[in-house]
Amino acid sequence: MKSTRKGLREDALYKDNYERIACSECEETLKRENDPDEVYAVRTCPNCGKQWKELP
């Protein structure tokens, strides 16, 4: 699982007009899952199911 920063650099992700991170393939805004035991949040595309880590 790659980070959201790497996804943005590799054009797998992009930011829309409101600075929300979206999947380039599906053009859907990513959903966030916060696990209290982990340092990072997991961002998931609702259509294709790809996941990225979002570090604070």
Z-matrix of the N, CA and C atoms (Angstrom, degrees):
N
C 1 1.436
C 2 1.531 1 108.11
N 3 1.305 2 116.58 1 123.88
C 4 1.463 3 121.97 2 -179.42
C 5 1.523 4 110.19 3 -89.36
N 6 1.319 5 115.45 4 166.30
C 7 1.460 6 120.02 5 177.90
C 8 1.532 7 110.03 6 -84.53
N 9 1.321 8 115.72 7 162.40
C 10 1.467 9 120.00 8 179.15
C 11 1.527 10 111.03 9 -65.94
N 12 1.321 11 117.55 10 -31.79
C 13 1.474 12 120.31 11 178.22
C 14 1.522 13 111.24 12 -63.71
N 15 1.345 14 116.71 13 -43.00
C 16 1.467 15 119.83 14 177.12
C 17 1.520 16 110.86 15 -66.23
N 18 1.327 17 116.81 16 -37.80
C 19 1.459 18 120.85 17 177.35
C 20 1.519 19 112.26 18 -62.51
N 21 1.325 20 116.94 19 -38.78
C 22 1.465 21 120.78 20 177.33
C 23 1.528 22 110.95 21 -67.80
N 24 1.336 23 116.42 22 -40.76
C 25 1.474 24 119.99 23 179.44
C 26 1.523 25 112.38 24 -67.37
N 27 1.343 26 117.12 25 -34.48
C 28 1.468 27 121.31 26 -178.08
C 29 1.529 28 112.38 27 -89.08
N 30 1.333 29 117.84 28 5.73
C 31 1.464 30 124.42 29 -179.81
C 32 1.525 31 113.32 30 63.43
N 33 1.335 32 118.26 31 23.06
C 34 1.458 33 121.38 32 172.07
C 35 1.525 34 109.71 33 -81.88
N 36 1.349 35 115.65 34 -22.23
C 37 1.456 36 123.26 35 177.41
C 38 1.517 37 109.03 36 -128.45
N 39 1.324 38 116.47 37 159.43
C 40 1.457 39 120.71 38 173.58
C 41 1.522 40 108.79 39 -148.33
N 42 1.328 41 116.02 40 164.29
C 43 1.456 42 120.93 41 176.67
C 44 1.517 43 108.61 42 -103.41
N 45 1.334 44 116.00 43 134.24
C 46 1.459 45 119.97 44 179.74
C 47 1.534 46 110.17 45 -84.36
N 48 1.310 47 116.90 46 -170.20
C 49 1.466 48 121.44 47 -176.55
C 50 1.518 49 113.35 48 -62.16
N 51 1.307 50 117.19 49 -25.60
C 52 1.460 51 121.75 50 -178.84
C 53 1.520 52 112.49 51 -100.30
N 54 1.344 53 117.43 52 16.89
C 55 1.468 54 124.86 53 178.28
C 56 1.533 55 112.81 54 65.54
N 57 1.332 56 118.18 55 22.30
C 58 1.462 57 121.84 56 174.09
C 59 1.521 58 108.22 57 -86.62
N 60 1.332 59 116.65 58 142.50
C 61 1.466 60 121.11 59 179.95
C 62 1.520 61 108.73 60 -83.07
N 63 1.332 62 115.91 61 131.14
C 64 1.459 63 121.28 62 -178.38
C 65 1.521 64 110.17 63 -131.76
N 66 1.327 65 116.50 64 155.54
C 67 1.458 66 123.82 65 178.35
C 68 1.536 67 108.57 66 -76.96
N 69 1.315 68 117.76 67 130.44
C 70 1.463 69 121.36 68 -179.72
C 71 1.517 70 111.81 69 -70.34
N 72 1.316 71 117.38 70 -31.91
C 73 1.458 72 121.86 71 -177.41
C 74 1.534 73 111.36 72 -71.86
N 75 1.333 74 116.87 73 -46.36
C 76 1.474 75 121.67 74 -175.07
C 77 1.529 76 113.29 75 -99.82
N 78 1.334 77 116.71 76 -17.97
C 79 1.464 78 123.59 77 -176.29
C 80 1.520 79 111.90 78 60.68
N 81 1.347 80 116.54 79 36.53
C 82 1.460 81 123.23 80 177.77
C 83 1.533 82 109.20 81 -112.14
N 84 1.322 83 116.89 82 143.81
C 85 1.453 84 122.15 83 176.03
C 86 1.521 85 109.35 84 -69.01
N 87 1.335 86 116.11 85 137.91
C 88 1.460 87 121.10 86 -177.61
C 89 1.525 88 111.29 87 -76.28
N 90 1.320 89 115.67 88 145.61
C 91 1.461 90 122.75 89 175.74
C 92 1.517 91 108.59 90 -94.74
N 93 1.344 92 116.92 91 148.28
C 94 1.461 93 122.18 92 -176.53
C 95 1.523 94 109.89 93 -109.60
N 96 1.340 95 115.84 94 136.54
C 97 1.466 96 122.60 95 174.10
C 98 1.523 97 107.71 96 -123.91
N 99 1.324 98 117.07 97 116.60
C 100 1.463 99 121.85 98 178.27
C 101 1.515 100 109.95 99 -99.44
N 102 1.326 101 116.06 100 119.39
C 103 1.462 102 121.60 101 174.05
C 104 1.527 103 107.05 102 -99.49
N 105 1.318 104 119.13 103 120.79
C 106 1.470 105 120.22 104 -176.44
C 107 1.525 106 114.07 105 -63.71
N 108 1.330 107 117.98 106 -19.63
C 109 1.468 108 120.85 107 -179.41
C 110 1.526 109 112.68 108 -86.79
N 111 1.323 110 118.44 109 -10.05
C 112 1.463 111 122.05 110 -178.00
C 113 1.520 112 110.49 111 -109.35
N 114 1.330 113 116.08 112 155.83
C 115 1.458 114 122.10 113 178.38
C 116 1.525 115 110.53 114 -78.49
N 117 1.301 116 117.05 115 -31.61
C 118 1.463 117 121.87 116 -174.74
C 119 1.530 118 111.37 117 -103.02
N 120 1.330 119 115.31 118 161.37
C 121 1.460 120 121.91 119 172.79
C 122 1.522 121 107.92 120 -102.31
N 123 1.310 122 117.59 121 152.13
C 124 1.463 123 122.17 122 178.39
C 125 1.518 124 107.90 123 -103.63
N 126 1.341 125 116.25 124 124.84
C 127 1.456 126 121.64 125 177.02
C 128 1.517 127 107.88 126 -103.59
N 129 1.332 128 117.65 127 129.90
C 130 1.457 129 123.38 128 -174.37
C 131 1.518 130 110.33 129 -127.32
N 132 1.333 131 116.37 130 137.27
C 133 1.457 132 121.62 131 174.07
C 134 1.531 133 107.95 132 -80.70
N 135 1.341 134 118.71 133 127.56
C 136 1.459 135 119.98 134 -178.11
C 137 1.531 136 113.86 135 -68.76
N 138 1.325 137 118.56 136 -24.53
C 139 1.471 138 120.76 137 -178.44
C 140 1.516 139 113.24 138 -86.74
N 141 1.339 140 117.60 139 -56.84
C 142 1.467 141 120.07 140 -173.64
C 143 1.517 142 113.25 141 -92.92
N 144 1.348 143 118.49 142 -16.80
C 145 1.451 144 121.64 143 176.77
C 146 1.524 145 115.31 144 82.51
N 147 1.331 146 119.29 145 5.31
C 148 1.455 147 120.87 146 177.58
C 149 1.520 148 109.91 147 -67.80
N 150 1.343 149 115.51 148 148.50
C 151 1.454 150 120.48 149 -176.20
C 152 1.508 151 111.40 150 -126.52
N 153 1.339 152 115.50 151 147.47
C 154 1.454 153 124.21 152 176.73
C 155 1.513 154 108.89 153 -136.16
N 156 1.335 155 116.13 154 149.36
C 157 1.470 156 121.56 155 174.43
C 158 1.521 157 107.89 156 -87.64
N 159 1.333 158 115.66 157 140.88
C 160 1.461 159 120.40 158 173.56
C 161 1.512 160 108.08 159 -118.77
N 162 1.322 161 115.70 160 110.00
C 163 1.458 162 121.78 161 -178.35
C 164 1.523 163 109.06 162 -87.52
N 165 1.347 164 117.08 163 147.26
C 166 1.476 165 119.44 164 -179.36
C 167 1.504 166 112.58 165 -70.28
